[in-house]
Amino acid sequence: MTVHALPHRILAPACRRPRYWIGLVALMGCLAISPALAAKTPPPAKATASPQPATPVAAKRQVIFLPFDVQIPGSYAHLRSGLASTLASRLASRANIATAAQGSTSEQMAQALKSGDHGAFSRMLQQSGADYLIMGSLAPKAGQFELTGYVFSQTSGQGPKKFQQDFQSVDDAMTAVDAMAWEISGAVFGRPKPDGLTGSTGNKGMGAFQTAHPEKAYREGLMAGSASGLEAGGPFELVSSFRSKGIPAEAMDVNAGDLDGDGKEEIVLLTKQALMIYRHENGAFRMLATVDLPNHLRYHALTLGDINHNRLLEIYISGSNGDNPEASAMEWNGKKLTTLFERAPWYLATINAPGQAPLLVGQQRLASEFGGGDIFTMQLTKSGVTESKTLPIPKGINIFDFTLADIDADGSREIIAINSANRLQVFDGKGGLRWTSGEIHGASNNFFGTLTSANNASNADKETVWVHTRVVAADLDLDGTSDILVGSNRLETVNFMPNLRYFDGSSLSAFRWQQGSMSKLWETKKIPGYITNYQMAVDKQVGNQYRIFFAETESSYPFVFWQSSSSYLNGYTLRVNGAAAN
C-alpha cells in the first residue's frame, strides 16, 4: 500500500478519538525522559539479607538519535520525535547508553543529511563526540506498517545494522519500538533480552549487513576463485591473489600501467591528500614515490595515457574546486615526478582500448538526462589543454561513465557506459542503445563537487551527482577482441535519505559481447570491503596471464562520519587456459 492510499479505517476506532491522541502524546512526553535519568532507575530489587558493595559502572556509550521519518498521512508529526525518544529511553535503561545530542541539534543533523549537506552533517557529528548514530522511519507496507531502524557505528567501516518491525496498526507502534530496542540492545550493545522476560518481540526483526572484516575474509579464502567461469569449468583460473598492508589514507582512485617504459607496470594510488606510486614485487607492494596534492580539491579520477607520444604515460588527476572542475598532469621517469600542468578548468580522463590510439577527453559542465555537459576530445598545449571535437555521447553520460572500444570486431567503436541508474549499457557509435544490464554495476561513494557544493545537492529535492567506477576495455579472454571489466559494489540506500548510500560488499566482473548482448566471462567472489576502482595489466612475461589491480577501503560511506579508514591495494593474477602465448 502506498502512502497516498492509506485508508482512514486502518486505525482502530479508539485511535480516531481526539482523547486518544492527547493521551498518546502525553505518554510520549513521559517516555522522553533524559536517558541519563532513565538509566538510574533501578530494576525491582530482590530481597537480600545485607547490602551489597557497589559495582563500578562502565562508561556510557554516547548515541545520537535522529528524529524518525514518518511517511504516513495525517497528523503524525509528533511521532518523529516521539519514536526516537521512546527508543532512546528504552536503550538507556537496557544498554547503558546516553544520548549525545537531542532536540534542535538532532533535527538540524537530520535536515542536513536529508538535503545532502554532508559538510554540515559531518561537522555536527564530529562535535557531538558520539559513538553511534541511530535513525529510522515509520511507513505503510502492504496493508500494515513497517518500523525501520539503522545503527551506524563509529568503529565499524561497514554499513549500518538494519532492524525492522512489522505491525498491523499505528496503535502498535510503541510495542514495535520496544521490540526493536531489545534487538538493538542485544545485537549492537551485547545486552540481549533476558530469557523468560515477557513482552512482544515483534515480527521480522533483523540485524542486516553484518560481514566479516576484510583481512579475516582474506585469511578464510573468500577471495579465492572466480564465480561463473571457474566454478563452471571454464578457461579462467585464478593463479594468485595478493594484498598490501593497510595504507592510512582514503583511496579515491587507482590505476596501473608502465609509467616509465621499463616494461614493468606501476600502480598509482590517488588519495584525498596525495599521489602514491607503487610496484608489486616479490609478493609485496613497494612504494616508489609520493607527492602531496592541493587540499582544496575533491578528487574524482586518476587516468593514464601517452597523449604527448614521448613513451611515458602521463598521469591525469581530475577533481573539483567547489563546483568548478580542476585538473593536473604529471609524468614519472622512474626517478622523479614532473608536473606538466595544473589547475586546468576541466574534468579530464584518458580512454584506452586494445589496438586503438589513446584519447584524452574533457568536460566542463555535468550532463543531465536533458542534455548539456558536452564531452570533447582534447589536445595538449604548452600550458595545459584545449578542446578539439565534440564526442557523440548519449545524454546523461558524464566523462567518467564510459569508454570506447570495438567489442564486436566490426571495425567500429562502441560506447560502453554506466548510466545514472548504475546499469551497464552498450551503444553504437552514433549513440543508439543496443543493450542494458539487469544488474547494478559501477556504483561508488564518490561524487562531483565538494561536501557543500551545489553539485552535491543543496536541498532535499536535488540528488547528488555520483562518479561511477571505471569501465575498462581490455582483452580479458585473450581472443584478440576487447572485453569489458566493471566493478559491482553492492549498493544499499536509506529510502528516506536520498543522498545517503552505503555498500554491502563488492566484486569484479568481466564481460564479452556475444550474440547481441554482454555475456559474463567471470566474476570474483564477493568481498566485504568497498572497491574504489580497478585496472587490468598485461603480464608481459607470461602470454596467457594478466593481472587485475584494485583499491579497497573499509568505509563505504560517501562522506566521513567520524574518521577516515584505511585503504588496501589488491591484485589478482588470472590465467586463461588454452590461450596462445604471445
RODO-2510 file (C-alpha; in nm, 4 decimals, decimal comma):
residues 582
     n   res          X          Y          Z
     1     m     0,0000     0,0000     0,0000
     2     t     0,1405     0,3378    -0,0921
     3     v     0,1480     0,6369     0,1389
     4     h    -0,1305     0,8060    -0,0512
     5     a    -0,3579     0,5045    -0,0395
     6     l    -0,3671     0,4595     0,3383
     7     p    -0,7351     0,4314     0,4385
     8     h    -0,8707     0,6000     0,7472
     9     r    -1,0302     0,2764     0,8630
    10     i    -0,6904     0,1145     0,9171
    11     l    -0,6829     0,2881     1,2543
    12     a    -0,8719     0,1327     1,5400
    13     p    -1,1853     0,3261     1,6474
    14     a    -1,0204     0,4340     1,9707
    15     c    -0,7287     0,5812     1,7739
    16     r    -0,9632     0,8158     1,5884
    17     r    -1,0798     0,9864     1,9046
    18     p    -0,9048     1,3146     1,9938
    19     r    -0,8794     1,1961     2,3566
    20     y    -0,6688     0,9002     2,2429
    21     w    -0,4104     1,1144     2,0656
    22     i    -0,3868     1,3590     2,3543
    23     g    -0,3126     1,0656     2,5820
    24     l    -0,0567     0,9228     2,3431
    25     v     0,1315     1,2497     2,3126
    26     a     0,1333     1,2763     2,6933
    27     l     0,2697     0,9230     2,7173
    28     m     0,5493     1,0039     2,4740
    29     g     0,6406     1,3059     2,6767
    30     c     0,6829     1,0825     2,9777
    31     l     0,8882     0,8346     2,7774
    32     a     1,1207     1,1077     2,6521
    33     i     1,2817     1,1409     2,9965
    34     s     1,6526     1,2067     2,9854
    35     p     1,8308     0,8782     2,9193
    36     a     2,0689     0,9597     3,1972
    37     l     1,7777     0,9702     3,4449
    38     a     1,6205     0,6625     3,2943
    39     a     1,9444     0,4741     3,3291
    40     k     1,9446     0,5499     3,7008
    41     t     1,6066     0,3881     3,7540
    42     p     1,6877     0,0561     3,9239
    43     p     1,5123    -0,2690     3,8356
    44     p     1,2887    -0,4262     4,1004
    45     a     1,5142    -0,5265     4,3867
    46     k     1,5270    -0,8801     4,5176
    47     a     1,5085    -0,9390     4,8907
    48     t     1,8557    -0,9608     5,0384
    49     a     1,9963    -1,0113     5,3800
    50     s     2,2533    -0,7366     5,3653
    51     p     2,3596    -0,4507     5,1348
    52     q     2,5938    -0,5479     4,8528
    53     p     2,9019    -0,3452     4,7607
    54     a     2,8582    -0,1128     4,4640
    55     t     2,9829    -0,2351     4,1275
    56     p     3,1755     0,0150     3,9131
    57     v     2,9562     0,1402     3,6296
    58     a     3,1018     0,1179     3,2788
    59     a     3,1272     0,4371     3,0802
    60     k     2,8128     0,5011     2,8838
    61     r     2,8412     0,4963     2,5091
    62     q     2,7154     0,8156     2,3512
    63     v     2,4378     0,7732     2,0954
    64     i     2,2697     1,0259     1,8670
    65     f     1,9033     0,9578     1,7891
    66     l     1,7802     1,1415     1,4825
    67     p     1,4068     1,2118     1,4518
    68     f     1,2258     0,9285     1,2740
    69     d     1,0991     0,9906     0,9224
    70     v     0,7210     0,9407     0,9359
    71     q     0,5752     0,8575     0,5941
    72     i     0,2067     0,8074     0,6787
    73     p    -0,0548     1,0731     0,6034
    74     g    -0,2385     1,2581     0,8739
    75     s    -0,1450     1,4339     1,1953
    76     y     0,1508     1,2202     1,2951
    77     a     0,4277     1,4794     1,3093
    78     h     0,4632     1,4178     1,6835
    79     l     0,5813     1,0651     1,6094
    80     r     0,9062     1,1965     1,4551
    81     s     1,0493     1,2859     1,7954
    82     g     0,8228     1,0532     1,9949
    83     l     0,9533     0,7343     1,8357
    84     a     1,3154     0,8461     1,8683
    85     s     1,2672     0,9488     2,2319
    86     t     1,0980     0,6204     2,3182
    87     l     1,3773     0,4209     2,1562
    88     a     1,6366     0,6323     2,3396
    89     s     1,4735     0,5791     2,6796
    90     r     1,4391     0,2054     2,6250
    91     l     1,8028     0,1660     2,5214
    92     a     1,9229     0,3878     2,8052
    93     s     1,7674     0,1550     3,0590
    94     r     1,8809    -0,1653     2,8883
    95     a     2,2163    -0,0994     2,7226
    96     n     2,3932     0,1609     2,9382
    97     i     2,3912     0,4329     2,6721
    98     a     2,3312     0,8061     2,6846
    99     t     2,2202     1,0489     2,4167
   100     a     2,4909     1,2760     2,2786
   101     a     2,2574     1,5208     2,1056
   102     q     1,8892     1,5990     2,1465
   103     g     1,6214     1,8411     2,0367
   104     s     1,7175     2,1029     1,7805
   105     t     2,0668     1,9573     1,7260
   106     s     1,9291     1,6197     1,6176
   107     e     1,6728     1,7937     1,3970
   108     q     1,9436     2,0024     1,2299
   109     m     2,1561     1,6946     1,1689
   110     a     1,8628     1,5102     1,0115
   111     q     1,7844     1,8015     0,7805
   112     a     2,1488     1,8372     0,6739
   113     l     2,1766     1,4664     0,5962
   114     k     1,8483     1,4560     0,4049
   115     s     1,9342     1,7602     0,1946
   116     g     2,2809     1,6348     0,1078
   117     d     2,4667     1,8990     0,3115
   118     h     2,7326     1,6464     0,4066
   119     g     2,9756     1,9082     0,5277
   120     a     2,7367     2,0471     0,7904
   121     f     2,6325     1,6994     0,8970
   122     s     2,9910     1,5800     0,9300
   123     r     3,0882     1,8824     1,1406
   124     m     2,7950     1,8368     1,3785
   125     l     2,8637     1,4658     1,4133
   126     q     3,2309     1,5190     1,4913
   127     q     3,1432     1,7838     1,7506
   128     s     2,8958     1,5527     1,9197
   129     g     3,1532     1,3000     2,0393
   130     a     2,9055     1,0212     1,9625
   131     d     2,9917     0,6532     1,9371
   132     y     2,6731     0,5601     1,7475
   133     l     2,4119     0,7226     1,5276
   134     i     2,0579     0,5812     1,5106
   135     m     1,7935     0,6850     1,2597
   136     g     1,4717     0,5278     1,1403
   137     s     1,1385     0,5556     0,9641
   138     l     0,7713     0,4600     1,0003
   139     a     0,5952     0,3795     0,6729
   140     p     0,2968     0,1842     0,5335
   141     k     0,3737    -0,1616     0,3956
   142     a     0,1260    -0,3940     0,2208
   143     g    -0,1762    -0,3040     0,4348
   144     q     0,0220    -0,2745     0,7559
   145     f     0,3123    -0,0685     0,8890
   146     e     0,6888    -0,1061     0,8993
   147     l     0,9257     0,0439     1,1547
   148     t     1,2880     0,0516     1,0309
   149     g     1,5965     0,1439     1,2289
   150     y     1,9593     0,1929     1,1170
   151     v     2,2510     0,1854     1,3607
   152     f     2,5790     0,3420     1,2418
   153     s     2,8935     0,2751     1,4445
   154     q     3,1996     0,4965     1,4802
   155     t     3,4327     0,1971     1,4896
   156     s     3,2851    -0,0030     1,2017
   157     g     3,3864     0,0605     0,8442
   158     q     3,0940    -0,1430     0,7165
   159     g     2,7401    -0,0300     0,6520
   160     p     2,4834     0,0158     0,9277
   161     k     2,2983    -0,2611     1,1036
   162     k     1,9373    -0,2609     0,9956
   163     f     1,6373    -0,3606     1,2093
   164     q     1,2730    -0,3946     1,1052
   165     q     0,9418    -0,4479     1,2812
   166     d     0,6088    -0,5041     1,1015
   167     f     0,2781    -0,4389     1,2770
   168     q    -0,0919    -0,4011     1,1966
   169     s    -0,1935    -0,0629     1,3383
   170     v    -0,0427     0,2656     1,4483
   171     d    -0,1639     0,1596     1,7943
   172     d     0,1172    -0,0968     1,7950
   173     a     0,3972     0,1490     1,7171
   174     m     0,5162     0,1703     2,0771
   175     t     0,5186    -0,2090     2,1078
   176     a     0,7283    -0,2265     1,7896
   177     v     0,9713     0,0319     1,9269
   178     d     1,0070    -0,1710     2,2457
   179     a     1,0811    -0,4889     2,0493
   180     m     1,3315    -0,3054     1,8292
   181     a     1,5035    -0,1653     2,1383
   182     w     1,5627    -0,5195     2,2675
   183     e     1,7020    -0,6271     1,9285
   184     i     1,9404    -0,3313     1,9125
   185     s     2,0390    -0,3800     2,2744
   186     g     2,1409    -0,7390     2,2033
   187     a     2,2879    -0,7132     1,8517
   188     v     2,4748    -0,3836     1,8936
   189     f     2,5420    -0,3428     2,2659
   190     g     2,5665    -0,7046     2,3781
   191     r     2,2722    -0,6909     2,6196
   192     p     2,0017    -0,9209     2,4825
   193     k     1,6562    -0,9648     2,6258
   194     p     1,6764    -1,1890     2,9353
   195     d     1,5338    -1,5384     2,8995
   196     g     1,1807    -1,5678     3,0304
   197     l     1,1120    -1,1942     3,0148
   198     t     0,7612    -1,1455     2,8794
   199     g     0,6663    -0,8954     2,6130
   200     s     0,6305    -0,8792     2,2417
   201     t     0,9320    -0,9232     2,0232
   202     g     0,7549    -0,8110     1,7067
   203     n     0,7789    -0,9591     1,3591
   204     k     1,0721    -0,9849     1,1235
   205     g     1,3253    -0,8122     1,3401
   206     m     1,6735    -0,8439     1,1899
   207     g     2,0219    -0,7061     1,2096
   208     a     2,1464    -0,6854     0,8499
   209     f     2,4656    -0,6009     0,6624
   210     q     2,6966    -0,7745     0,9055
   211     t     3,0014    -0,9084     0,7277
   212     a     3,3446    -1,0316     0,8194
   213     h     3,6380    -0,7961     0,8441
   214     p     3,8236    -0,7722     0,5081
   215     e     4,1508    -0,9145     0,6432
   216     k     3,9661    -1,2042     0,8069
   217     a     3,7874    -1,2669     0,4793
   218     y     4,1200    -1,2952     0,3047
   219     r     4,2502    -1,5400     0,5618
   220     e     3,9434    -1,7556     0,5189
   221     g     3,9853    -1,7649     0,1433
   222     l     3,6766    -1,5689     0,0443
   223     m     3,8682    -1,4090    -0,2386
   224     a     3,9981    -1,7293    -0,3876
   225     g     3,8455    -1,8426    -0,7137
   226     s     3,6013    -1,6851    -0,9508
   227     a     3,2323    -1,7340    -0,9829
   228     s     3,0897    -1,8365    -1,3156
   229     g     3,3904    -1,9240    -1,5318
   230     l     3,5990    -2,1151    -1,2777
   231     e     3,3236    -2,2992    -1,0979
   232     a     3,1622    -2,3991    -1,4273
   233     g     3,4904    -2,5417    -1,5553
   234     g     3,5664    -2,2550    -1,7919
   235     p     3,9104    -2,1498    -1,9149
   236     f     3,9800    -1,8920    -1,6429
   237     e     4,1964    -1,9761    -1,3445
   238     l     4,2834    -1,7524    -1,0523
   239     v     4,6538    -1,8170    -1,0024
   240     s     4,7134    -1,5899    -0,7038
   241     s     4,5736    -1,3018    -0,5019
   242     f     4,7763    -1,0507    -0,3047
   243     r     4,7116    -0,7558    -0,0748
   244     s     4,9079    -0,4683     0,0725
   245     k     4,9280    -0,3693     0,4334
   246     g     4,6855    -0,1019     0,5444
   247     i     4,7504     0,2422     0,3962
   248     p     4,6391     0,5182     0,6395
   249     a     4,4519     0,7228     0,3802
   250     e     4,1194     0,7111     0,1990
   251     a     4,1655     0,5937    -0,1593
   252     m     3,9834     0,7967    -0,4249
   253     d     4,1105     0,6097    -0,7326
   254     v     4,3752     0,3654    -0,8511
   255     n     4,5272     0,2842    -1,1898
   256     a     4,8079     0,0726    -1,3313
   257     g     5,0431     0,0934    -1,6264
   258     d     5,4086     0,1109    -1,7305
   259     l     5,4723     0,4747    -1,6426
   260     d     5,8437     0,4923    -1,7276
   261     g     5,8652     0,2494    -2,0201
   262     d     6,0864    -0,0079    -1,8466
   263     g     5,8494    -0,2987    -1,9165
   264     k     5,7146    -0,3218    -1,5583
   265     e     5,3784    -0,1840    -1,4524
   266     e     5,3421     0,0665    -1,1712
   267     i     5,0333     0,1004    -0,9543
   268     v     4,9258     0,4604    -0,8954
   269     l     4,7075     0,5386    -0,5942
   270     l     4,5163     0,8648    -0,5564
   271     t     4,4083     0,9588    -0,2034
   272     k     4,2441     1,2697    -0,0643
   273     q     4,5846     1,4216     0,0088
   274     a     4,8499     1,2571    -0,2081
   275     l     4,9556     1,0675    -0,5184
   276     m     5,1469     0,7445    -0,4482
   277     i     5,3339     0,5201    -0,6920
   278     y     5,3877     0,1511    -0,6102
   279     r     5,5287    -0,1577    -0,7763
   280     h     5,4301    -0,5136    -0,6922
   281     e     5,7466    -0,7192    -0,6499
   282     n     5,8218    -1,0438    -0,4663
   283     g     5,4703    -1,0659    -0,3290
   284     a     5,4647    -0,7150    -0,1802
   285     f     5,3689    -0,3606    -0,2822
   286     r     5,6759    -0,1342    -0,2665
   287     m     5,6302     0,2438    -0,2678
   288     l     5,8432     0,4201    -0,5281
   289     a     5,7322     0,7799    -0,4827
   290     t     5,4705     1,0004    -0,3197
   291     v     5,3742     1,3637    -0,3630
   292     d     5,1317     1,5794    -0,1668
   293     l     4,8388     1,7264    -0,3575
   294     p     4,6454     2,0511    -0,3044
   295     n     4,3940     2,0105    -0,0225
   296     h     4,1323     2,2469    -0,1696
   297     l     4,0187     1,9853    -0,4250
   298     r     3,7940     1,6833    -0,4030
   299     y     3,9498     1,4236    -0,6345
   300     h     3,7439     1,2124    -0,8736
   301     a     3,9668     1,0234    -1,1098
   302     l     4,3189     0,9139    -1,1959
   303     t     4,3801     0,8098    -1,5582
   304     l     4,6932     0,7270    -1,7601
   305     g     4,7892     0,7696    -2,1260
   306     d     5,0775     0,8696    -2,3525
   307     i     4,8987     1,1572    -2,5206
   308     n     5,2174     1,3571    -2,5921
   309     h     5,3829     1,0498    -2,7520
   310     n     5,7098     1,0637    -2,5544
   311     r     5,6876     0,6958    -2,4437
   312     l     5,5979     0,7965    -2,0881
   313     l     5,2447     0,7634    -1,9562
   314     e     5,1062     1,0941    -1,8309
   315     i     4,9160     1,0838    -1,5020
   316     y     4,5951     1,2891    -1,5284
   317     i     4,4316     1,3901    -1,1982
   318     s     4,0788     1,5292    -1,2070
   319     g     3,8814     1,6899    -0,9265
   320     s     3,6503     1,9707    -0,8154
   321     n     3,7222     2,3072    -0,6604
   322     g     3,3746     2,3701    -0,5246
   323     d     3,1528     2,3252    -0,8285
   324     n     3,4341     2,4016    -1,0719
   325     p     3,6429     2,1322    -1,2413
   326     e     4,0182     2,1388    -1,1983
   327     a     4,2752     1,9008    -1,3441
   328     s     4,6509     1,8498    -1,3494
   329     a     4,9006     1,6183    -1,5203
   330     m     5,2352     1,4651    -1,4177
   331     e     5,4975     1,2254    -1,5548
   332     w     5,7168     0,9683    -1,3786
   333     n     6,0503     0,8856    -1,5406
   334     g     6,1473     0,6182    -1,2912
   335     k     6,3208     0,8622    -1,0579
   336     k     6,1042     1,1698    -1,0112
   337     l     5,7601     1,3151    -1,0768
   338     t     5,7366     1,6183    -1,3055
   339     t     5,4287     1,8420    -1,3234
   340     l     5,3177     1,9086    -1,6822
   341     f     5,0310     2,1439    -1,5989
   342     e     4,7885     2,2178    -1,3176
   343     r     4,4607     2,3995    -1,2495
   344     a     4,3181     2,3303    -1,5935
   345     p     3,9424     2,4170    -1,5763
   346     w     3,8331     2,0732    -1,6994
   347     y     3,7355     1,7283    -1,5853
   348     l     3,9892     1,5127    -1,7739
   349     a     4,0176     1,1414    -1,8493
   350     t     4,2032     0,9161    -2,0892
   351     i     4,0391     0,6399    -2,2934
   352     n     4,2493     0,3346    -2,3753
   353     a     4,1375     0,0299    -2,5717
   354     p     4,3356    -0,2540    -2,7348
   355     g     4,4569    -0,1723    -3,0862
   356     q     4,3422     0,1895    -3,0663
   357     a     4,5263     0,5154    -3,0051
   358     p     4,4592     0,6602    -2,6589
   359     l     4,2298     0,9595    -2,6333
   360     l     4,2251     1,2470    -2,3870
   361     v     3,8701     1,3721    -2,3258
   362     g     3,7403     1,6665    -2,1266
   363     q     3,4175     1,8079    -1,9845
   364     q     3,3437     2,1404    -1,8125
   365     r     2,9749     2,1045    -1,7198
   366     l     2,7975     1,7938    -1,5959
   367     a     2,5464     1,6240    -1,8208
   368     s     2,1839     1,5560    -1,7393
   369     e     1,9106     1,3422    -1,8906
   370     f     1,8018     1,6530    -2,0801
   371     g     2,1414     1,7067    -2,2423
   372     g     2,4250     1,9536    -2,1919
   373     g     2,7625     1,8741    -2,0495
   374     d     2,9335     1,8115    -2,3853
   375     i     3,2415     1,5874    -2,3823
   376     f     3,5318     1,6859    -2,6101
   377     t     3,8470     1,5256    -2,7387
   378     m     4,1356     1,7293    -2,6000
   379     q     4,4767     1,8407    -2,7218
   380     l     4,7811     1,9134    -2,5115
   381     t     4,9339     2,2611    -2,5255
   382     k     5,2483     2,4034    -2,3723
   383     s     5,0498     2,5388    -2,0764
   384     g     4,7679     2,2860    -2,0453
   385     v     4,4861     2,1558    -2,2661
   386     t     4,2347     2,2813    -2,5187
   387     e     3,9239     2,1227    -2,6666
   388     s     3,9116     1,9819    -3,0189
   389     k     3,5990     1,7931    -3,1312
   390     t     3,2728     1,7035    -2,9587
   391     l     3,2210     1,3337    -2,8941
   392     p     2,8718     1,1975    -2,9779
   393     i     2,7973     1,0623    -2,6311
   394     p     2,4348     0,9839    -2,5262
   395     k     2,2533     1,2264    -2,2962
   396     g     2,3105     1,1880    -1,9241
   397     i     2,6573     1,0306    -1,9606
   398     n     2,9437     1,2077    -1,7838
   399     i     3,3145     1,1860    -1,8520
   400     f     3,3973     0,9058    -1,6073
   401     d     3,0967     0,6932    -1,7039
   402     f     3,2150     0,5408    -2,0324
   403     t     3,4825     0,4028    -2,2624
   404     l     3,5109     0,3489    -2,6387
   405     a     3,6062     0,0100    -2,7805
   406     d     3,5345    -0,2272    -3,0677
   407     i     3,3745    -0,5099    -2,8716
   408     d     3,2078    -0,6867    -3,1677
   409     a     3,5103    -0,6868    -3,4013
   410     d     3,3269    -0,4995    -3,6798
   411     g     3,5947    -0,2315    -3,7170
   412     s     3,3981     0,0482    -3,5440
   413     r     3,3949     0,1586    -3,1827
   414     e     3,1015     0,1100    -2,9481
   415     i     3,0212     0,3277    -2,6462
   416     i     3,0139     0,1247    -2,3246
   417     a     2,8779     0,3256    -2,0329
   418     i     2,7286     0,3211    -1,6844
   419     n     2,4054     0,5202    -1,6647
   420     s     2,2628     0,7152    -1,3706
   421     a     2,0741     0,4029    -1,2551
   422     n     2,4055     0,2116    -1,2345
   423     r     2,3301    -0,0129    -1,5318
   424     l     2,5946    -0,1165    -1,7832
   425     q     2,4905    -0,0127    -2,1360
   426     v     2,6214    -0,0621    -2,4885
   427     f     2,5566     0,1987    -2,7618
   428     d     2,6615     0,2003    -3,1256
   429     g     2,8979     0,4697    -3,2471
   430     k     2,6092     0,7100    -3,3145
   431     g     2,4568     0,6727    -2,9680
   432     g     2,1889     0,4132    -3,0469
   433     l     2,1190     0,1849    -2,7494
   434     r     2,1971    -0,1839    -2,8134
   435     w     2,1893    -0,3425    -2,4662
   436     t     2,1308    -0,2659    -2,0952
   437     s     2,2250    -0,4848    -1,7979
   438     g     1,9755    -0,6009    -1,5395
   439     e     2,2367    -0,5922    -1,2631
   440     i     2,3911    -0,2911    -1,0925
   441     h     2,7486    -0,2025    -1,1897
   442     g     2,9752     0,0957    -1,1351
   443     a     2,8127     0,2368    -0,8198
   444     s     3,0533     0,4324    -0,5997
   445     n     3,0690     0,6596    -0,2987
   446     n     3,2491     0,9380    -0,4903
   447     f     3,0602     1,2419    -0,6139
   448     f     3,1112     1,5578    -0,8151
   449     g     3,1631     1,8799    -0,6304
   450     t     3,2635     1,9169    -0,2673
   451     l     3,0751     1,8447     0,0537
   452     t     2,8940     2,1764     0,0380
   453     s     2,8710     2,2476    -0,3357
   454     a     2,5563     2,2575    -0,5448
   455     n     2,6697     1,9537    -0,7474
   456     n     2,6426     1,7590    -0,4254
   457     a     2,2804     1,8571    -0,3631
   458     s     2,1991     2,1772    -0,1785
   459     n     1,8408     2,0868    -0,0965
   460     a     1,6214     1,7851    -0,0397
   461     d     1,4787     1,7928    -0,3921
   462     k     1,8170     1,7620    -0,5631
   463     e     2,0204     1,4445    -0,5587
   464     t     2,3961     1,4084    -0,5542
   465     v     2,5693     1,3543    -0,8913
   466     w     2,7781     1,0409    -0,8435
   467     v     3,1061     0,9448    -1,0087
   468     h     3,0990     0,5847    -1,1359
   469     t     3,3801     0,3339    -1,1134
   470     r     3,5842     0,2677    -1,4270
   471     v     3,4660     0,0901    -1,7426
   472     v     3,7807    -0,0913    -1,8609
   473     a     3,8170    -0,2129    -2,2190
   474     a     4,0684    -0,4993    -2,2321
   475     d     4,1145    -0,8390    -2,3956
   476     l     4,0132    -1,0492    -2,0953
   477     d     3,9698    -1,3832    -2,2724
   478     l     4,2802    -1,3273    -2,4919
   479     d     4,0969    -1,3820    -2,8217
   480     g     4,2118    -1,0528    -2,9782
   481     t     3,8833    -0,8604    -2,9206
   482     s     3,8091    -0,6039    -2,6493
   483     d     3,6086    -0,7182    -2,3495
   484     i     3,4798    -0,5141    -2,0549
   485     l     3,5845    -0,5130    -1,6872
   486     v     3,3494    -0,3451    -1,4373
   487     g     3,3064    -0,3335    -1,0616
   488     s     2,9950    -0,4281    -0,8705
   489     n     2,9757    -0,2559    -0,5340
   490     r     2,6522    -0,3817    -0,3698
   491     l     2,4638    -0,0556    -0,3362
   492     e     2,2315    -0,0054    -0,0394
   493     t     2,0265     0,3065     0,0240
   494     v     1,8173     0,4545     0,3024
   495     n     1,4828     0,5255     0,1357
   496     f     1,4086     0,8363     0,3391
   497     m     1,7646     0,9736     0,2941
   498     p     1,8051     1,0104    -0,0850
   499     n     2,1614     1,1394    -0,0591
   500     l     2,2849     0,8659     0,1730
   501     r     2,4200     0,5401     0,0322
   502     y     2,6454     0,2613     0,1544
   503     f     2,7619    -0,0766     0,0257
   504     d     2,7307    -0,4371     0,1334
   505     g     3,0379    -0,5958    -0,0227
   506     s     3,1727    -0,5905    -0,3772
   507     s     3,3106    -0,7936    -0,6678
   508     l     3,4638    -0,7552    -1,0148
   509     s     3,3114    -0,8884    -1,3372
   510     a     3,4353    -0,9443    -1,6918
   511     f     3,2036    -0,9399    -1,9956
   512     r     3,2292    -1,0087    -2,3682
   513     w     2,9896    -0,9186    -2,6480
   514     q     2,8150    -1,2303    -2,7736
   515     q     2,5010    -1,2681    -2,9864
   516     g     2,3721    -0,9190    -2,9268
   517     s     2,4324    -0,8897    -2,5518
   518     m     2,7023    -0,8869    -2,2888
   519     s     2,7901    -1,2353    -2,1648
   520     k     2,9736    -1,2809    -1,8341
   521     l     3,3209    -1,4333    -1,8636
   522     w     3,3951    -1,4464    -1,4914
   523     e     3,3121    -1,2799    -1,1625
   524     t     3,5175    -1,2720    -0,8452
   525     k     3,3642    -1,3876    -0,5235
   526     k     3,2130    -1,1170    -0,3071
   527     i     3,4439    -0,9400    -0,0647
   528     p     3,3191    -0,7450     0,2378
   529     g     3,5028    -0,4226     0,1558
   530     y     3,4259    -0,1410    -0,0870
   531     i     3,6189    -0,1361    -0,4179
   532     t     3,7273     0,2184    -0,5013
   533     n     3,8461     0,1391    -0,8551
   534     y     4,0466    -0,1090    -1,0614
   535     q     4,2602    -0,1666    -1,3709
   536     m     4,3902    -0,4561    -1,5821
   537     a     4,7601    -0,5042    -1,6647
   538     v     4,9034    -0,7494    -1,9186
   539     d     5,1631    -0,9977    -1,7912
   540     k     5,4410    -0,9413    -2,0462
   541     q     5,6384    -1,2428    -1,9280
   542     v     5,3560    -1,4999    -1,9459
   543     g     5,1424    -1,4691    -2,2563
   544     n     4,8253    -1,6319    -2,1205
   545     q     4,8144    -1,4377    -1,7905
   546     y     4,7144    -1,0909    -1,6783
   547     r     4,6722    -0,9048    -1,3523
   548     i     4,3824    -0,7092    -1,2051
   549     f     4,4744    -0,4405    -0,9524
   550     f     4,2158    -0,2702    -0,7332
   551     a     4,1946    -0,0468    -0,4260
   552     e     3,9679    -0,1345    -0,1356
   553     t     3,8560     0,0714     0,1612
   554     e     3,6890    -0,0373     0,4815
   555     s     3,4465     0,2533     0,4804
   556     s     3,1574     0,2570     0,2349
   557     y     3,0100     0,5970     0,3197
   558     p     3,0023     0,8852     0,0721
   559     f     3,1439     1,1116     0,3390
   560     v     3,3354     1,0597     0,6578
   561     f     3,1099     1,0135     0,9586
   562     w     3,3741     1,0103     1,2266
   563     q     3,7139     0,9306     1,0820
   564     s     3,8963     0,8129     0,7718
   565     s     3,9527     0,4431     0,7257
   566     s     4,2489     0,2531     0,5888
   567     s     4,2850     0,1554     0,2251
   568     y     4,4429    -0,1529     0,0689
   569     l     4,5961    -0,2333    -0,2669
   570     n     4,4901    -0,5719    -0,4014
   571     g     4,5698    -0,7832    -0,7018
   572     y     4,4669    -1,0996    -0,8846
   573     t     4,6707    -1,2980    -1,1332
   574     l     4,4415    -1,4748    -1,3821
   575     r     4,5378    -1,7431    -1,6345
   576     v     4,3414    -1,8187    -1,9495
   577     n     4,3915    -2,1875    -2,0175
   578     g     4,4063    -2,2778    -2,3842
   579     a     4,5036    -1,9248    -2,4893
   580     a     4,8002    -1,8964    -2,7219
   581     a     5,1080    -1,7490    -2,5577
   582     n     5,2430    -1,4365    -2,7261
***
